[in-house]
Amino acid sequence: GKIVISIGANQVGFETTGPQYPERVLFGKTSSQALHTLPLLFSLCGHAHHYCGHLAVAKAQGQLLSPRQQQRYEFLLELEHSRELLMGILQKLGRRLPQGGPHSIRRAYTFLGQCLGQSQEAFTAVPPKLAAIHIKVEQLEQLLKTKILGGPCEKFVNIHNAQGLTHFLQGRALGSQLSSMILDHGWASIGANAFKQHSIAEESGPLMRLRERPLIQMISAAHGHGLLARLFARLLELAEAPGRLRRILKSDYPGDSQAECTANLEARAQVQTSRGLLRHQLSLAAPGPDHSEYRVANYRIDSPTAANFSHNSSLAGTLLEAAKVANEQKQLLDLIVQLYDPCLPWELKLNHA
């Protein structure tokens, strides 16, 4: 599928082409078949969907995931989360900068794919190969240090004054270059009013999650919760990722994933992804004379991309504001969409009268 974004004089429209409700293929399947199918439906967030679905299925059947299952899911979810945040900067945004480098982007993409696959294999080994998994965390940390942040993750997390922020902005890593580009073009505050008006109800991504952090508050005090704060929230989540991964390996990180029963054989679950909250809701049919397993009677998925790319979202307001900017308008509109990071390809249409 694809998201078509149409920007008019006073409104923004979003149309999604392709299959609208891929979860319908789960209807009638056994719970185990449904869990096997879920990650195959989504190329970017397969682990998140698998985890969310397993939480909901288990809760509907009155079961709990084992501590080992929970640890494995949380680790792979966090790693997938980091991959999506990182690729949004390296692959999409980094191409706008001459020093991003296609070669570096390809290497990072290859590494992240290998990291997820090898970590999954290490977790499924008996016993799990935790030493190999720790090495992957160290490699991710090194990639963030050299390519994105231009220094240790802890140093970025602990930026708390103008001097530290200035030092970061003067660096040559991708995060520094992108931040400087937004400031140099005068785009730092674009979207701040839209965030204030819409996001409390609609948005659950990095900026919403981290808006109370000292670094984000320092930026928003000067520029509001606009494009610069949105980029820094992504960078901050990336900088904190190695620490979260290590805490998961120590079973010292509860995560934000939740599940609850809503009725007999019905449940809903949610997990945090790089784009925001992913929610699954389902109902099961009990085993009967014609089948010996629970089967999916109904299934609904609410994705963060659907929430972000809707007519009453902060994205819509931000795009309307940006459409009034005369200089390098197309580059600005592209940047905004990329910072909201849809999980589908997208096309932008300007329909000014």
N, C-alpha and C positions, 0 to 999 in steps of 0.2 A: 504494500500500500504506500500512499504518499499523502502528505499534508499540503494542501494548497491554501496559501495565505493571501487574501485579497484585501488591499488597503485602499479605502475610498477617502473622500474628503472628511467624513465624520464618523466612520465606523470601520471596523476590521472584521472580516469574515474568515472562518476556518472550515475547510471541507476536507474530509479524509476519504481518499479513494481506496479501493481494495476491500478485503473482508472486514466487516465492522465488528463482528463478535466471534473471534476465533475460538473462544471457550465453548461454543455450542457443539464442537466436535466431541466434547467430553460427555455429552448427555448419553446415558445408557451404558456407559463404560463402568467396569468395576472400579473401585477406589484405587487399586494397584495399577490398573491400566491407565487411569486418569493421571496418576502421578508420573507414570512413565512418559506419557504424551506431553504433559505440560511444558517441560523445557524445550521440546522440539518445536513448539509453536512460536518461540520468541528467541531471536538470534542474539540480542544484546543483553537481556536480563534473564536468561534461562535459569540461573541459580536462584535468583530472587523469586521467580514464579514457582519454582519447584519447592522452595522452602515455605513460601506462603501457602501453597496448596497443601503441603504435608501437614502444616500446623492446623489448617482448617479441617482436613479429613480426620486427623487424629482426634481433635476436639469433638467433632460431630459423633465419633464412635466411642467417646468416653475414654480416650487413651492419651498418653503423654509421650513425647519424644524422649529417648534416653539421653543422659548427659553427653555421651559421645556423639550421638546424632546432632544434638544441639550445638556442640562445639564445632563439628564439621560444617554444619550449615552456616553458622555465624562467621566462621573464618572465610569460607568461600564467598559468602555474601559481601563481606567487607572487602575482599580482594576484587570482586567484580565491581563493587561500588567505586573503588580506587581506579580500576581500569577505565570506567566510563568517565569519571572526572578527569583523569589524566589524558585520555584520548580526545576529550573535548578541547583541551588546550593544545596538545601536540599536533593532532591530526587536522582539526578544523581551524582553530584560531592561529596555530603556529604557522600555517601556510601564508598568513598575511604578513609575516615578518621575514626579511631576507636571511636573517641568521637562524631561522628555525631549522632549515635544512631538511630536504626530503629524505636524505640518507638516515639522519638521526630519527626522523619520524618512523620510518620503516623498521628500524632496529628496535625502537621502543614498542611498537605494535607487536612485533614478533615476540619480544620478551614477555609482554603481558599475557599473550595467548599461551605461551609455554608455561608461564608461572601458574595460571589457573589450572591447566591440564595436569601439570606435574604435582601440584598441591592436592588435587583431587585424588590422584593415584596414591600419593603418600598417605593420605587419610584412610583410604580403603585397605591399605596393607594391614596385616595382622602380625605384630602390633603396629600401630601407625608410626611412620618414619618421621618423627617430629624434628629430628636434627636437619633433615632435608628441607622441611618446611621453614625452619628458622633461617636457613640460607636464603630462601626466596624473599623473606622479609628484609633481610640485609641488602639484597640486590635492589629491591624496590626503593629502599631508603637511599641508596647510592644514586639511583636514577633521579629521584626527586632533588637530591642535593646538587647534582651536576647539571641537569637539564632544565629544571623548573624553578628552583628556589635560589640557586647560586650560593648555597651554604647549608649548614645543618638544619634539619627539620625543627629541632628545639629552638634554634635561634629565631626562625621565622615565627613560630608560635608565641614567642615571648617578646615580640615587638610591641612596645607599649608607649612610645613617645615619637615625636616628630623626627628626631635625629635617627632613630632606628628605621623609620619609614623612608626617610630620604636616602639612607644608605642602601636599602633594598632597591629603591627606584633607580638608583644609579648603576645597578648591576647589569650584566649582559645575559643572564638566564632568561628563558622564555617568559616566566612570570613577571619579571621586571620590565621586559620590553613591552609586553601587552599592557601592563598598568600605565607605563609612560605614554604609550600611544593613546590610550583613552584620555589621559590628562592633557596631552598636547593638543588633541582635537577639541577639547572643551566638552567632552561627552560624559564626564564623571557623574553628573547629577541627573542625567536623563533617566527617567523611570522612577525617580524618587516619589513624585506625587502619586503615580499609579500604584506603587507599592503601598503607600499609606492608605489609599482608598480601597484596594481590593484584596491585598494579600493575607490579611488576618483570616479571611474566610476561605480563600481559594488555594493558597500556595503552601507547600510543605518542603521545599527544596533547601539547599545549603544556606541561602541567605536568611530564610525564615528560621532555620534551626540554630544559626549562630549569631543572630542579630544582637544578642546580649553580651557577646564576647568583647573584651576590651579593645582588640584590634579593629573589629567591625564598628564598634561604637565610636572609636577615634575617627575612622574614615567617614562614617555617617554624620558625625558632628560637623564636618566640613562640607560634605557633598550630598548628604541624605542617603537613603538606601537606593542609590542609583546604580549605574553600570559598574563603577569602580568598586563599590561595596559588594556587588554581586560576584565580580571576578575574585575579589579577596576572600569571600566566603568559600569559594571552590578551592582556592589555594590553601586556605586554612584547614579545610577537611582533609586535603591531601597530606599536608604537613603532619597532621595528627594520626594518619592511617597506620604507620609502622608501630606506634605505641599501642593503638587499639588492637592490632593483630597480635602483638606479643601478649597483651592481657588476655585475649581469647585463648591463646595457647596455654596460659597459666590457669585457665578457667576462672579468670578474675574480671570478666566483662559480661554483664548480663544482657547487653544489647537492648534494642528498642522493639523487638518483635513481640507481638501479642496475638492471642486467640481467645475467643469466648463462644460458648454455646448460646444460641439465640432461641432455640426451641428443640424439641426432640428430633435428633438426627439432623440438626441444622447448626451451622457455625459460621463465624467469620474470623478472618485473620488479617494482620497487616505487618508489613516489614518496611524498613526504610531503604530506599535506593538513592542513587546519585541524583535522581530527578525529583524525588519526593516520596510520599507514602504510596505504597502499592497495597491494594486491598482485594482480597478474595472472599466471596461469600457463596456458600453452597448448601444444598440439602441432599440427603441420601435416602434411597429406598432400602428398607430392611431386607435381609435375605428372605426368600419365600420358596414355594414349591418349585418354581421354574429357575431359580438361581440361588447359589449357596453363598454369595458374597454381597456386601453392600454395593449398590450401584448409584451413580450420579443421577439424581432426578432434576437438579437445576444447578447452574453454576454462573456466577457473575464476577467479572473482573473490572475494577475501577483503577485505571492507571494514572500516574501523575502527569503523563503527557496529555491525556484527555482533559485533566483539570487545568493545566497550564495553557493549553491551546484551545481556549473557549472564549466566547465573545465578551464575557464579563470578567476576564482575568486581568491581572496586572500586565501581562504581556500585551494584550490588546491596547490598553492605555499607553504603554510605553511606545508601541509602534506608531500610534497616532501622533504622539508628541514628536517622535523622531522624523515622521513624514513631513513635518514643517521645517526641518533643518535643510538648508539649501546646499551646503557644501558636502560633498562626498556622501550623499544621502544613501545610495545603494550599499556602500561599505558599512555605514552605520546600521542600516536595517538588517543586513546579514549578520553583523556582530551581535545584535540584540537576540536574534533567533538562536544563534549558536550558544549564547550564554544561558538560554532557557533549555537548550540541549534536547530537542525532540528525539524520540526513539525510532522515528521513521524518517525517510528522505522527505525533503520539503521543497516547495516552489513558491516564490514570492511574486505577486502581481500587484502593480500600482495602477489603480483605477481612478486617478484624480480627474475631476471634470475639467 
